[in-house]
Amino acid sequence: MDWEFTEDAAFLALCDAFRESGE
């Protein structure tokens, strides 16, 4: 498991949820 990939995926998921809730 690559930690960098895991963190990126979690970050993108967080941004996605934030954008959806904001719009």
Buried (B, 14 or more C-beta within 10 A) or exposed (E): EEEEEEEEEEEEEEEEEEEEEEE
